[in-house]
């Protein structure tokens, strides 16, 4: 889902035979590429400036079926290796989303733990994906009230609740389809972002690229490795979506992820009775449902039951966020001022670009009745979040135009993928990662860490998992078989 929470915590298509005028039989993945060495690096914009980080832009086709047609601009960044003798290429990165910018990500990786041998081996490349930030951003003209509902649909207790939510979802879809950037919608997809990545590779004059992607970035990396297997070098996928990407299945899996992860917070809160949330995990769990019910009836300081569930979910992304979450619960329980929690920047663009990608990548159920059935099932299986994660959203009413079918992740290509995954990840649950692992077959090896939270490398703190990723990126050595890393108490 959104690695951006983890980042906030840490900080506080080229074919060899393609020629101009190629026949109409050419596919979007065999079109003429940008000329190598066309990138001119310079200072970054002030809001993404960081030591040694350089920025530039690159023009790419809006529609890769028509490579000489309308072009859009992609913003890119570079943290260059300072050891030319050790440099082996470029490491393209993506922090997650969809809807998250990545220009600053190389600097964050360096500042918060990426080993020096990896930084010496690569120019670390960041970019804002198409539709995001400085890369031809999209909008849905979302109002402040709509932006406040950025987490999940309203929690549905009944079929009537789903029907009411459908009206809100339809409105959002219509706003996106009639916005000033509606012309971008059919082309703001993961497949086209993967093609943009290959344009970046070509413009940098590199025969192959290595890749480090987290959360949604794992699907982006899987799509790139599938569409461009001969141009992918060392591919690391951290905190993995299933092979369908951010589809209706992944959305429903958030509810399972919360149930997988919540016991860790319940144990933490029970061990700290000063928060007044209970002295046993069972009491803390009961307090969750008590607060959710109370806030649905009478919101406190603008926090209703749905937003409370979403805030809890978001703060399960890291152990370091648990004290903040406990203080938030305590404030809501006693009607005291909430602890500071500034909203993320560029919410409107982040939400709009996320809708564009997830609704454009795959087809979602289009009848209210199917969402009502899903809610009835998931509300019983996963009562903490199932009534929201299974409910209806704008994708149910998205414009029908699709430029191409979804990308199918498979096992054709080199064995050059390393997956790394926490066992109790709320945002990209282990169940989805295991499906992606099976889809890759012998192309991939997976390292699983016995810990909770979203994001493993290099912020997650499991030495075994981190060393496996570093060894692969720096030396090409990958575990010979899937690896289970034990928990590291006290970290």
C-alpha positions as CSV (number, residue, x, y, z in Angstrom):
1,X,0.0,0.0,0.0
2,X,1.6,3.2,1.2
3,X,5.3,3.1,2.1
4,X,5.1,6.8,2.7
5,X,4.2,6.3,6.3
6,X,7.4,4.4,6.8
7,X,9.3,7.2,5.1
8,X,7.7,9.8,7.3
9,X,8.8,7.8,10.3
10,X,12.3,7.4,9.0
11,X,12.6,11.1,8.3
12,X,10.9,12.0,12.2
13,X,10.8,0.9,-23.5
14,X,13.7,0.1,-25.7
15,X,14.1,-2.6,-28.3
16,X,17.5,-3.2,-30.1
17,X,15.7,-3.4,-33.4
18,X,13.3,-0.5,-33.1
19,X,13.8,2.2,-35.7
20,X,11.9,5.4,-36.5
21,X,8.8,4.7,-38.5
22,X,8.5,1.1,-37.4
23,X,5.5,-0.7,-38.6
24,X,2.1,-0.7,-36.8
25,X,2.9,-4.2,-35.6
26,X,5.3,-2.7,-33.0
27,X,4.0,-3.0,-29.4
28,X,4.2,-0.4,-26.6
29,X,7.2,-2.3,-25.2
30,X,9.2,-2.2,-28.5
31,X,8.9,1.4,-29.4
32,X,11.9,3.7,-30.0
33,X,13.7,4.8,-26.9
34,X,15.1,8.1,-25.7
35,X,18.7,8.8,-26.8
36,X,21.3,7.8,-24.2
37,X,23.0,10.5,-22.2
38,X,20.2,13.0,-22.7
39,X,19.8,13.6,-19.0
40,X,21.3,16.9,-17.7
41,X,21.6,16.9,-13.9
42,X,21.2,20.0,-11.8
43,X,20.0,21.2,-8.4
44,X,16.7,19.7,-7.0
45,X,13.7,21.8,-6.1
46,X,13.9,23.3,-2.7
47,X,11.3,21.0,-1.1
48,X,13.3,17.9,-2.1
49,X,16.8,19.3,-1.8
50,X,19.2,17.0,0.0
51,X,23.0,16.7,0.2
52,X,24.5,15.3,-3.1
53,X,21.0,14.8,-4.6
54,X,20.6,15.9,-8.2
55,X,17.5,16.3,-10.3
56,X,16.4,16.4,-13.9
57,X,13.4,15.8,-16.2
58,X,12.8,13.4,-19.0
59,X,10.0,13.5,-21.7
60,X,8.2,10.2,-22.3
61,X,5.2,9.3,-24.5
62,X,1.8,9.8,-22.9
63,X,0.6,6.7,-24.9
64,X,3.3,4.2,-25.8
65,X,1.2,3.0,-28.7
66,X,1.9,6.3,-30.3
67,X,5.5,7.1,-29.2
68,X,5.8,10.2,-31.4
69,X,2.6,11.7,-30.1
70,X,1.9,13.8,-27.0
71,X,4.7,13.7,-24.5
72,X,4.6,14.2,-20.7
73,X,7.4,15.1,-18.3
74,X,8.9,12.8,-15.7
75,X,10.9,14.2,-12.8
76,X,13.9,12.1,-11.8
77,X,16.7,12.3,-9.2
78,X,20.1,10.8,-8.7
79,X,22.4,10.1,-5.7
80,X,25.6,9.3,-7.6
81,X,28.1,6.7,-6.4
82,X,31.2,8.4,-5.0
83,X,33.3,5.3,-5.9
84,X,33.6,5.1,-9.7
85,X,35.7,2.0,-9.5
86,X,33.0,0.1,-7.6
87,X,30.0,1.4,-9.5
88,X,28.2,-1.3,-11.4
89,X,25.1,0.6,-12.7
90,X,21.9,2.3,-11.6
91,X,19.5,1.3,-8.8
92,X,16.0,2.6,-9.6
93,X,13.8,3.0,-6.5
94,X,10.2,3.4,-5.6
95,X,8.8,4.0,-2.1
96,X,5.3,2.8,-2.7
97,X,1.9,4.4,-3.1
98,X,0.4,4.5,-5.7
99,X,0.3,8.3,-5.4
100,X,3.6,8.8,-3.6
101,X,6.5,10.8,-5.0
102,X,10.0,9.4,-5.1
103,X,12.4,12.2,-5.8
104,X,13.7,12.4,-2.3
105,X,13.8,8.6,-1.7
106,X,17.4,8.0,-2.7
107,X,18.5,10.6,-0.1
108,X,16.3,9.1,2.6
109,X,17.6,5.6,1.9
110,X,21.2,6.9,2.3
111,X,20.4,9.0,5.4
112,X,18.5,6.2,7.2
113,X,20.5,3.1,6.8
114,X,21.3,2.0,3.3
115,X,24.8,0.3,3.6
116,X,27.7,2.0,2.1
117,X,28.6,-1.0,-0.2
118,X,25.2,-0.5,-1.9
119,X,25.7,3.2,-2.2
120,X,29.1,2.7,-3.7
121,X,27.8,0.1,-6.2
122,X,25.1,2.2,-7.8
123,X,23.8,5.6,-8.8
124,X,20.6,5.5,-6.8
125,X,17.8,6.9,-8.9
126,X,14.4,8.3,-7.7
127,X,11.5,9.5,-9.7
128,X,7.9,10.8,-9.3
129,X,5.8,8.3,-11.2
130,X,3.6,9.7,-14.0
131,X,0.6,11.6,-12.5
132,X,2.4,12.3,-9.2
133,X,4.2,15.3,-7.8
134,X,6.3,16.9,-10.5
135,X,5.6,14.3,-13.2
136,X,2.6,15.7,-15.0
137,X,0.4,15.6,-11.9
138,X,-3.3,14.6,-12.1
139,X,-6.2,16.0,-10.1
140,X,-9.8,15.0,-9.2
141,X,-10.7,18.4,-7.8
142,X,-11.2,16.8,-4.4
143,X,-12.7,19.1,-1.8
144,X,-11.2,19.3,1.7
145,X,-14.0,17.2,3.0
146,X,-13.2,14.5,0.4
147,X,-9.5,14.7,1.2
148,X,-10.2,14.0,4.9
149,X,-11.6,10.6,3.9
150,X,-8.3,9.5,2.4
151,X,-8.0,6.2,4.2
152,X,-10.9,3.9,3.6
153,X,-14.7,3.9,2.7
154,X,-17.0,4.5,5.6
155,X,-17.3,1.5,7.8
156,X,-20.4,-0.5,6.6
157,X,-22.4,-2.4,9.2
158,X,-25.3,-3.1,6.8
159,X,-26.1,-3.4,3.1
160,X,-27.7,0.1,3.3
161,X,-24.4,1.5,4.4
162,X,-22.7,0.2,1.3
163,X,-25.5,1.7,-0.9
164,X,-25.0,5.1,0.7
165,X,-21.3,4.9,0.2
166,X,-21.9,4.2,-3.5
167,X,-23.2,7.7,-4.0
168,X,-20.0,9.2,-2.6
169,X,-17.8,6.8,-4.7
170,X,-19.8,7.7,-7.9
171,X,-19.2,11.4,-7.2
172,X,-15.5,11.0,-6.9
173,X,-15.3,8.9,-10.1
174,X,-17.2,11.6,-12.0
175,X,-14.9,14.3,-10.7
176,X,-11.9,12.4,-11.8
177,X,-13.4,11.7,-15.3
178,X,-14.3,15.4,-15.8
179,X,-11.2,17.0,-14.2
180,X,-8.7,19.1,-16.2
181,X,-6.4,16.1,-16.3
182,X,-8.9,13.5,-17.4
183,X,-6.9,13.0,-20.6
184,X,-4.3,11.3,-18.4
185,X,-6.5,8.7,-16.9
186,X,-6.3,5.9,-19.5
187,X,-2.5,6.2,-19.5
188,X,-1.8,6.6,-15.8
189,X,-1.2,2.9,-15.2
190,X,1.5,0.7,-13.6
191,X,2.4,-0.8,-17.1
192,X,3.1,2.7,-18.4
193,X,5.1,3.7,-15.4
194,X,7.2,0.5,-16.0
195,X,7.7,1.7,-19.5
196,X,8.8,5.1,-18.2
197,X,11.3,3.3,-16.0
198,X,12.8,1.7,-19.1
199,X,13.0,5.1,-20.8
200,X,14.9,6.4,-17.7
201,X,17.3,3.4,-18.0
202,X,17.9,4.1,-21.7
203,X,18.3,7.9,-21.2
204,X,21.0,7.1,-18.6
205,X,22.8,4.9,-21.2
206,X,22.5,1.7,-19.1
207,X,22.0,-1.7,-20.7
208,X,20.1,-2.9,-17.6
209,X,18.7,-1.5,-14.4
210,X,18.6,-2.9,-10.8
211,X,15.5,-2.0,-8.7
212,X,14.4,-1.6,-5.1
213,X,10.7,-1.1,-4.6
214,X,8.5,-1.2,-1.5
215,X,4.8,-1.8,-1.0
216,X,3.0,-0.8,-4.3
217,X,6.5,-0.5,-5.6
218,X,6.8,-4.3,-5.5
219,X,4.0,-4.6,-8.1
220,X,5.7,-1.9,-10.2
221,X,8.9,-3.9,-10.0
222,X,7.2,-7.1,-10.8
223,X,5.6,-5.5,-13.9
224,X,8.9,-4.2,-15.0
225,X,10.6,-7.5,-14.6
226,X,7.8,-9.2,-16.5
227,X,7.7,-6.7,-19.4
228,X,11.5,-6.2,-19.6
229,X,13.1,-9.4,-18.3
230,X,16.3,-9.0,-20.4
231,X,16.8,-5.4,-19.1
232,X,16.2,-6.2,-15.4
233,X,19.3,-6.9,-13.4
234,X,18.9,-7.3,-9.6
235,X,15.3,-6.8,-8.5
236,X,14.4,-6.4,-4.8
237,X,10.8,-6.3,-3.8
238,X,10.1,-5.3,-0.2
239,X,6.7,-5.8,1.4
240,X,4.8,-7.4,-1.4
241,X,1.4,-7.0,-3.0
242,X,-0.1,-10.1,-4.6
243,X,0.3,-10.7,-8.4
244,X,-2.8,-8.7,-9.2
245,X,-1.3,-5.5,-7.7
246,X,-3.5,-3.0,-5.9
247,X,-6.8,-4.7,-7.0
248,X,-10.0,-5.5,-5.1
249,X,-8.3,-8.5,-3.5
250,X,-5.5,-6.4,-2.2
251,X,-8.0,-3.8,-0.9
252,X,-9.8,-6.5,1.1
253,X,-6.5,-7.9,2.4
254,X,-5.9,-4.7,4.4
255,X,-8.5,-6.0,6.8
256,X,-6.6,-9.3,7.2
257,X,-3.4,-7.4,7.6
258,X,-4.8,-5.3,10.4
259,X,-5.9,-8.5,12.2
260,X,-2.5,-10.0,11.7
261,X,-0.7,-7.0,13.1
262,X,-3.0,-5.7,15.8
263,X,-1.9,-8.3,18.5
264,X,1.5,-6.6,18.5
265,X,-0.1,-3.3,19.5
266,X,-2.4,-5.0,22.0
267,X,0.6,-6.5,23.7
268,X,2.4,-3.2,23.7
269,X,-0.5,-1.2,25.2
270,X,-1.2,-3.9,27.8
271,X,2.5,-3.7,28.9
272,X,2.1,0.1,29.4
273,X,-0.9,0.6,31.8
274,X,-0.1,4.3,32.0
275,X,-2.1,4.7,28.8
276,X,-5.2,3.3,30.5
277,X,-6.2,1.1,27.6
278,X,-6.2,-2.2,29.5
279,X,-3.8,-4.5,31.2
280,X,-4.3,-7.5,29.0
281,X,-4.3,-7.8,25.2
282,X,-7.9,-8.8,25.4
283,X,-8.8,-5.6,27.2
284,X,-7.0,-3.5,24.7
285,X,-8.8,-5.3,21.9
286,X,-12.1,-4.6,23.6
287,X,-11.2,-1.0,24.0
288,X,-10.7,-0.8,20.2
289,X,-14.3,-1.8,19.5
290,X,-15.6,0.3,22.4
291,X,-13.9,3.4,21.0
292,X,-14.9,2.7,17.4
293,X,-18.6,2.3,18.4
294,X,-18.5,5.4,20.6
295,X,-16.9,7.6,17.9
296,X,-19.4,6.4,15.2
297,X,-22.2,7.6,17.5
298,X,-20.4,10.9,18.5
299,X,-17.1,11.9,16.8
300,X,-14.5,13.5,19.0
301,X,-12.3,16.3,17.7
302,X,-13.3,15.4,14.1
303,X,-12.5,11.8,14.5
304,X,-15.3,9.4,13.7
305,X,-15.4,5.6,13.8
306,X,-14.1,5.1,10.3
307,X,-11.2,7.6,10.7
308,X,-10.3,6.0,14.1
309,X,-10.0,2.6,12.4
310,X,-7.9,4.2,9.6
311,X,-5.6,6.0,12.1
312,X,-5.1,2.8,14.0
313,X,-4.3,0.9,10.8
314,X,-1.8,3.5,9.6
315,X,0.0,3.5,12.9
316,X,0.5,-0.2,12.9
317,X,3.0,0.3,10.1
318,X,5.9,0.5,12.6
319,X,6.7,-0.4,16.2
320,X,8.0,3.1,16.7
321,X,4.5,4.5,16.0
322,X,2.9,2.5,18.8
323,X,3.4,5.1,21.6
324,X,1.9,7.8,19.3
325,X,-1.1,5.5,18.6
326,X,-1.6,4.7,22.3
327,X,-1.6,8.4,23.1
328,X,-4.1,9.1,20.4
329,X,-6.4,6.4,21.8
330,X,-6.0,7.8,25.3
331,X,-6.9,11.3,24.1
332,X,-10.0,10.1,22.3
333,X,-11.0,7.9,25.3
334,X,-10.7,10.9,27.7
335,X,-11.5,13.7,25.4
336,X,-8.1,15.3,25.8
337,X,-6.3,17.2,23.0
338,X,-4.9,14.9,20.4
339,X,-1.1,14.6,20.0
340,X,0.2,16.5,16.9
341,X,-0.1,14.5,13.7
342,X,0.2,16.8,10.7
343,X,-1.4,15.5,7.5
344,X,0.8,14.5,4.6
345,X,1.5,17.0,1.9
346,X,-0.2,17.0,-1.5
347,X,-3.1,14.9,-0.4
348,X,-5.3,15.9,-3.4
349,X,-2.7,14.8,-6.0
350,X,-1.8,11.7,-4.0
351,X,-5.4,10.6,-3.8
352,X,-6.2,11.4,-7.4
353,X,-3.1,9.6,-8.8
354,X,-3.9,6.6,-6.6
355,X,-7.4,6.4,-8.0
356,X,-6.1,6.7,-11.5
357,X,-3.6,3.8,-11.1
358,X,-5.7,1.3,-9.1
359,X,-8.8,1.9,-11.1
360,X,-7.0,1.9,-14.4
361,X,-4.8,-1.2,-13.8
362,X,-7.6,-3.7,-13.3
363,X,-11.4,-3.9,-13.5
364,X,-13.2,-3.8,-10.1
365,X,-16.7,-5.2,-9.3
366,X,-19.3,-2.8,-10.8
367,X,-22.4,-3.7,-8.9
368,X,-23.3,-2.5,-5.4
369,X,-24.6,-5.9,-4.6
370,X,-21.2,-7.5,-5.0
371,X,-19.7,-5.1,-2.5
372,X,-22.5,-5.7,-0.1
373,X,-21.7,-9.4,-0.3
374,X,-18.1,-8.8,0.3
375,X,-18.8,-6.6,3.3
376,X,-21.1,-9.2,4.8
377,X,-18.2,-11.7,4.6
378,X,-15.3,-9.6,5.7
379,X,-17.1,-7.8,8.5
380,X,-17.5,-11.2,10.2
381,X,-14.0,-12.5,9.3
382,X,-12.1,-9.3,10.0
383,X,-14.3,-7.1,12.2
384,X,-11.7,-4.4,12.8
385,X,-11.5,-3.2,9.2
386,X,-13.5,-5.6,7.0
387,X,-16.6,-3.3,6.8
388,X,-14.4,-0.6,5.2
389,X,-11.8,-2.5,3.2
390,X,-14.5,-4.5,1.4
391,X,-16.8,-1.6,0.7
392,X,-17.3,0.3,-2.5
393,X,-15.0,2.9,-3.9
394,X,-14.6,5.1,-7.0
395,X,-13.2,2.2,-9.1
396,X,-16.7,0.7,-9.2
397,X,-17.8,3.7,-11.4
398,X,-14.6,4.3,-13.3
399,X,-14.7,5.1,-17.0
400,X,-14.8,2.0,-19.1
401,X,-12.0,2.9,-21.4
402,X,-9.0,0.6,-20.9
403,X,-5.9,0.9,-23.2
404,X,-4.6,-2.6,-22.4
405,X,-5.4,-5.6,-20.2
406,X,-3.7,-6.1,-16.8
407,X,-0.1,-7.4,-16.7
408,X,0.1,-11.0,-15.8
409,X,3.0,-11.8,-13.5
410,X,4.6,-15.1,-14.4
411,X,7.8,-17.3,-14.2
412,X,9.3,-16.5,-17.6
413,X,12.6,-14.7,-17.3
414,X,15.9,-14.8,-15.4
415,X,16.1,-15.9,-11.8
416,X,16.9,-12.4,-10.5
417,X,14.2,-11.4,-8.0
418,X,14.6,-11.2,-4.2
419,X,11.4,-10.7,-2.2
420,X,11.6,-9.6,1.4
421,X,8.6,-9.6,3.7
422,X,7.5,-9.2,7.3
423,X,5.2,-11.9,8.7
424,X,2.8,-9.4,10.2
425,X,2.6,-6.6,7.7
426,X,-0.7,-4.7,7.9
427,X,-0.4,-3.0,4.5
428,X,0.8,-5.9,2.4
429,X,0.0,-9.0,4.3
430,X,2.0,-12.2,4.0
431,X,-0.8,-14.0,2.3
432,X,-0.5,-11.7,-0.7
433,X,3.3,-12.0,-0.8
434,X,3.1,-15.7,-0.9
435,X,0.8,-15.6,-3.9
436,X,3.3,-13.4,-5.7
437,X,6.1,-15.8,-4.7
438,X,4.2,-18.7,-6.3
439,X,3.5,-16.6,-9.5
440,X,7.2,-15.9,-9.9
441,X,8.2,-19.6,-9.5
442,X,11.9,-20.1,-9.9
443,X,12.5,-16.4,-10.8
444,X,12.3,-15.4,-7.1
445,X,13.6,-16.2,-3.7
446,X,11.7,-14.9,-0.6
447,X,13.1,-13.8,2.7
448,X,10.5,-13.7,5.5
449,X,11.2,-11.9,8.8
450,X,9.4,-12.8,12.0
451,X,8.3,-9.3,12.9
452,X,5.5,-6.9,12.3
453,X,5.3,-3.6,10.4
454,X,5.4,-2.4,6.9
455,X,8.8,-2.2,5.2
456,X,11.9,-4.3,5.8
457,X,14.9,-2.8,4.0
458,X,16.8,-0.9,5.3
459,X,14.4,0.6,7.9
460,X,12.9,-2.6,9.4
461,X,15.7,-3.6,11.7
462,X,15.9,-7.4,11.1
463,X,19.6,-8.1,10.6
464,X,19.2,-11.4,8.8
465,X,16.8,-9.9,6.2
466,X,18.8,-6.7,5.7
467,X,22.0,-8.6,5.2
468,X,20.4,-10.8,2.6
469,X,19.2,-7.8,0.6
470,X,22.6,-6.0,0.9
471,X,24.5,-9.1,-0.2
472,X,22.2,-9.5,-3.3
473,X,22.4,-5.8,-4.3
474,X,26.2,-5.5,-3.7
475,X,27.5,-8.9,-4.8
476,X,24.6,-10.6,-6.6
477,X,24.6,-13.4,-4.1
478,X,21.1,-14.5,-3.2
479,X,19.9,-17.1,-0.8
480,X,19.8,-20.5,-2.5
481,X,16.3,-21.1,-1.2
482,X,13.5,-19.2,0.6
483,X,14.8,-18.0,4.0
484,X,13.0,-17.5,7.3
485,X,14.6,-14.9,9.6
486,X,14.0,-15.2,13.3
487,X,12.6,-12.4,15.4
488,X,15.2,-10.2,17.1
489,X,13.8,-9.3,20.5
490,X,14.5,-5.8,21.8
491,X,15.0,-4.3,18.4
